[in-house]
Amino acid sequence: MNALQRPHSPGLPQDPAAPSGPGSPQTPPVRVLLVDDDPLVRAGLSFMLGGLPDIRIVGEAADGTEVAALVDRHAPDVVLMDIRMPAMDGLAATEELRSREQAPEVIVLTTFHADEQVLRALRAGAAGFVLKDTPPAEIVAAVRRVAAGEPVLSPAVTQQLIARVAGHEQQQEQDTRGDRARARLALLNERERAVAVAVGRGQSNAEIARTLYLSVATVKTHVSRVLTKLSLNNRVQIALLVHDAGGLDTEA
């Protein structure tokens, strides 16, 4: 059964870490905009997320054409965006949003793991994606994670995206993109490249810190420098660039 269409309150997470994160007394709740042409999906998401103390649903849209005005009006932190909608799809809406200054983070909603449009949305700046049949607890965790600046892209999904790219892009285009990616990664110093490759593996800041024997604060600094040097928006785009450069084993 689709978790978004008929969520059950017992499935909602009781995250003991939530009080110290977004929505705690020290910080305002995460403001979420729901965008899906299926009213049942929107209702399910609203029920799932709206009752939590650290998340607030600030608006809903049934089509990508409505998104820009709602973002201007409600200033969401996170947009849950269906990829396939009439008039303006989620890809076009994501590209428009992420081209703005102080753009909200976008989580793409999809039915398939490695859909070509999802890959394009990630390249456009989406922070990640969740499946529409994802358990409620994981959807809530995804919203919290993206609001905190972390991507929603597991190692398993990363591997699927790599396979998608390898199987469906022309070899010439791959080679050209790989050359460009390696040239960009060459702008980084050795430590920054190591951090970028770890991001490409889907590792969290804490995991990278343990692997490279660094503090989490130092890892965050390196990630910020990588984003700045390479003119990227988020960790997902770092991961995609690393993959374009030759996959998870790249050294450059």
N, C-alpha and C positions, 0 to 999 in steps of 0.2 A: 504493500500500500504506500502511496506517495506521502512522505512525511510532511510535505508542505501543505497538502490538501486537507489532511486530517491529523493535525498534531494532537498529542495527548499531554496534558500538564504533568503527569508523572515522569515524562521523558525529559522535562526541562532540567538543566543542570543547576545544582546548588553549589556553585563554585566558591569554595572558601576563600579564594584569592580575590574575588570580585570586590569586596569592600575596600581593598587597597589600590584598586585599579580605576578605570573609567567609571564614573557614577558614584564614587565614594564621596564622603563629606568634603574631601579636599578638592574634588574635581567634579565638573558637571557631567550629567549622563551623556552617553554617546547618542548623537542625533542621527537617526536613520531614515532614509527615503526609500520607499519600496516602488519598484518599477517592473510591472508584469502585466501583460494583456489578459491574463486569466484571473478573474476576481476571486476564485477559490484559492489560488496560490497566494494572492495578496492577503486574503483573510487569514489563511493559515500562518503566514509570516507575522502578521500583525498580532495574532493571538499568542504566537510563540515568543515574540520578542517584547511586545508591549507591556507585559505584566512584570518585567524585570526592573529592579530599582536602578540599575546602571545603564539602561537603554531606553530611549524615547523615540517612538515613531512620530515623525514630524510631517509626513505627507505621503501620498500615494499617487502613482501615475499608471495609466494603461497603455501608454505609447511613448516612444522616445521624444516625440515632438513636445511633450509636456515637461520634460525634465529640466531644461534650462530655466524656465520661469519659476519652477518649484525650488530649484537650488538657490536662485536669487532671493526668493521669498523666505525660505526656511533655513538656509545655511546648514545643510546636513554635514556630518562628519564622514558618513559612509553611505553609499548608494548601492542597494542590492538590485542588480540590473539583469533582467531577462535578455538573452541574446537575440531571440527571434520575436519580433513584434511588427505590426503593420505600420505603414507610413514611414517611420524612422526606427530602424532596428537598434539593438543594444550596442552594436559595434560603432555605428555612426554617433550615437549619443555619448558613448565613452570617449571617442576621439574628440568630440566637441568639449566635453567637460574637462578632460585632462589637458587641453590646450590653454585653459584658464590659469591665472595666478590664483594661488590658494585653492586649488581644486579639491573637491572631496575625493576620498578614496572610493574606488569602485570594485565591488565583488560581482563577478558575472555568475548568473544562474544558468545552468545548462542541464540537458538530459544526458549528454555523452561526455566521456572523460576528455577526449582529445579532438574535439571538433575543430575544423579549420578556422571557423569564425572565432572560437575561443582563443586560439593561438594568435589571431590578428588582434583581438581585444587586449591580450596580454602585452603585445608589442605596442599597442596604443597607450598603455599605461595602467591598465587594470591591475589591482593589487593581488588578484588571484581569482579562483572560481570554486563554487560548490555545486554539487549535483542536487537536483530537485528532490531526490529521494534520500538525501543525507539525513541521518538522525538529528532530531531537534537540538540535542546537546552540542553536536558538532557545528551546527549552523550558528548557534549562540557563541560558541568559542571562536568561530571564524570572524564574526563581527567584532568581538573584543580584541582579537589579535590584530586585525587590520587597523582598528582604531588606535592601537598602541604602536603602530608603525611596522608590524611584522607582516610578511606576505602569507597568503593561504595557498601554498603550493608544496605538497608533500613530496618526498623523494620518489615515491611510486608514480605520482602524477607527472613529475619532472621527466622520468624515464619514458612515460607514454608520449609526452610532447616531443621528446627527442625522436622517438620512433615515427611519430607523425610527420615531423619535418623531413626525416630521412626517406620516408616512403612516398611523399606526395609533392616534394619540390623538385624542380629540374636540377640536374647535377651542376650545370653551369651557374645557375643562380646560387646554389649552395656554395660553390667555390668562390664566387665573387663576394658573397656575404661573409664567408669564412675569412677571406683576406682582409676585408674591412674590419672585422671583429678583432683579428689578431693585431692589426695595426693600432686599433684603439687600446687594447689591453697592454700593448707595449708602452703606453704612456704612463703606466703604473709602475711603482717600485716593487721590489720583490715581495715585501710583506703585503702590500695592497693586492698584488696578484694572487697571493696565497689565500687571502680573505675572500677575494672575488670567486675563486674556484670553489671554496667551501660554501659560499652562498649558492653557487651553481649546483652543489650537491643537495641543496635543501636544508642545510644545517642552520640551526638557530644561533643567536649570538653566544649563548652559553656553551653550545656544542663546539662552536669555532674556538672559543676561549680555551676549552679543555684540549682540543686538538693541537692548537698552536702555542699553548702555554702562555696565554695572554690573559689580562683581566677583561671582563665584559665591557668595561668602560673603554678600554683601548680598542677592542673590536668595533664598538660603535663608532669610535673616531675614524678608524680605517674605512668602515662602510660609508660614512659621510664623505670622506675624501674621494673614495671611488666614485660615488654618485656625482660629486662636483666635477672631478676631472673628466669624466666621461659624459657629462651632461645627461644623466639619466634621472628618472623620476623615483624609482623604487627598486627594491631588491629583486623583484621578478624580472625587471629589465636587465639587471646584472646577470642573473641566471641565464636568460636567453642569449645574452652576448657571449657568455662563456661557452654555451652550447654551440653557438654559431662558429666560435673559434676552434672547435674540434672536440667538444664534449667535455665530460667531467674529468678527463685525464690531461687536459691542456695545461701546459706550463707557461704559456705566454699570455 
